[in-house]
Amino acid sequence: MKSGTGEFRGAVMGASSLLGKELLTVLEDRQFPFSQLLKIEANDAGEAEPEPPILDLSEQAYPSISDEEASRADLDFVFLAARPRQWPAVLGHADGSGPSRTVVIDLAGAAGAEPVAPARDWLLSIPSLQGDRLGDWVTGQPPLFRSAHPAVIVISSLLVRLAAHFPLESAVAQVYSPASEIGPSAIEELQKQTVDLLRFQKIPTATFGAQLAFNLLPRLGRARRGGSAPYRDALTDLEARIRSELRQYLEGRVPLPAVRLVQAPVFYSLAFSLYVEMAEPAKPEAVGAALAGDRIHVRRFSGQAPSPVEATETSDILVDAVTSESANPAGLWIWAAADNLRLAAVNAVEIAESLRGRIRP
């Protein structure tokens, strides 16, 4: 992405976060037609890391800009790759007034949390799925878009594709979440825990509140209390976001799945154990054939089962051979894995690609 002949000007808030770095990689790989891509210096909630280079597509030095400067700049796209600590000026005013031309794409879950309160409607989108509401958006509506969480993308992709071939009764999804969903501090702590345990030394627990290395956690040991929930931590907040987005995206289309998150001792990529109950028994082979297709790759038993390690750095959803539930002829088990960072970044960029012809360049 070195050409300076692109039509659009864009910026990334939270460019130094894990999501921000992945987003920059995907934008470059897909050669999105930006003439300039800037980094907004804001009160990012993303944890401090070495800053990636500013991508200046005209190959001339272009400095970072502040949030206030971004709100006055003639930007076509702004990506939120980290939750800001205060309401970003680039979004306008908290009452919903302010700039209305700049397309804002949130892939960090900022739109559903303070201080980016839902003062205006944010359209939740998975452009790769048939029936996505992004196609109904027209110029003049608020250009605010929520890129679905990668767990929502995977679960929705599997259920929507299944429902197109089989009547579904219910679904339960167990999601194994990697440390990268929390951030760099979680990755660092998991690494230190692993090394220190092998050295028989005391392990750090500031992020997870307990031992995660060689272990699984249904919740983190560091709780914070507030609101109506009796218990909150980074994992329960993420679980709430996933449930909310699934409800918003799937309600009326397929039975809403029950969801439970487990903190897994892996650095990257999500893993899923999905139980689906059909209205009528179906052969696992037929279900696997229905799932297989664009972006979803289904394995046979003769091949190796997909894992989080294998899914890293691909935007595909890797699915193992479907198995039946012996206690219920209509029940089926689906195992899947997907790169959480790559899937989130690709979905956000696809939202921008879908809007290219509908905004003023």
Stockholm file with secondary structure:
# STOCKHOLM 1.0

chainA/1-361         MKSGTGEFRGAVMGASSLLGKELLTVLEDRQFPFSQLLKIEANDAGEAEPEPPILDLSEQAYPSISDEEASRADLDFVFLAARPRQWPAVLGHADGSGPSRTVVIDLAGAAGAEPVAPARDWLLSIPSLQGDRLGDWVTGQPPLFRSAHPAVIVISSLLVRLAAHFPLESAVAQVYSPASEIGPSAIEELQKQTVDLLRFQKIPTATFGAQLAFNLLPRLGRARRGGSAPYRDALTDLEARIRSELRQYLEGRVPLPAVRLVQAPVFYSLAFSLYVEMAEPAKPEAVGAALAGDRIHVRRFSGQAPSPVEATETSDILVDAVTSESANPAGLWIWAAADNLRLAAVNAVEIAESLRGRIRP
#=GR chainA/1-361 SS CCCSCCSEEEEEETTTSHHHHHHHHHHHHTTCCEEEEEEEECCBCSCCCCCCCCCCTTSSCCCCEEHHHHHHSCCSEEEECSCBSSCCGGGCCTTSCSCCSSEEEECSSCTTSTTSCCSSCCEEECTTSTTCGGGGCCTTSCCEEEECCHHHHHHHHHHHHHHTTSCEEEEEEEEEECGGGTCHHHHHHHHHHHHHHHTTCCCCCTTTSSCCTTCCBSSCSCCEEETTEEEECHHHHHHHHHHHHHHHHHTTTSCCCEEEEEECSCSSCEEEEEEEEESSCCCHHHHHHHHCBTTEEECCTTSCCCCHHHHTTCCSEEECCCEEETTEEEEEEEEEEECHHHHHHHHHHHHHHHHGGGSCC
#=GC SS_cons         CCCSCCSEEEEEETTTSHHHHHHHHHHHHTTCCEEEEEEEECCBCSCCCCCCCCCCTTSSCCCCEEHHHHHHSCCSEEEECSCBSSCCGGGCCTTSCSCCSSEEEECSSCTTSTTSCCSSCCEEECTTSTTCGGGGCCTTSCCEEEECCHHHHHHHHHHHHHHTTSCEEEEEEEEEECGGGTCHHHHHHHHHHHHHHHTTCCCCCTTTSSCCTTCCBSSCSCCEEETTEEEECHHHHHHHHHHHHHHHHHTTTSCCCEEEEEECSCSSCEEEEEEEEESSCCCHHHHHHHHCBTTEEECCTTSCCCCHHHHTTCCSEEECCCEEETTEEEEEEEEEEECHHHHHHHHHHHHHHHHGGGSCC
//
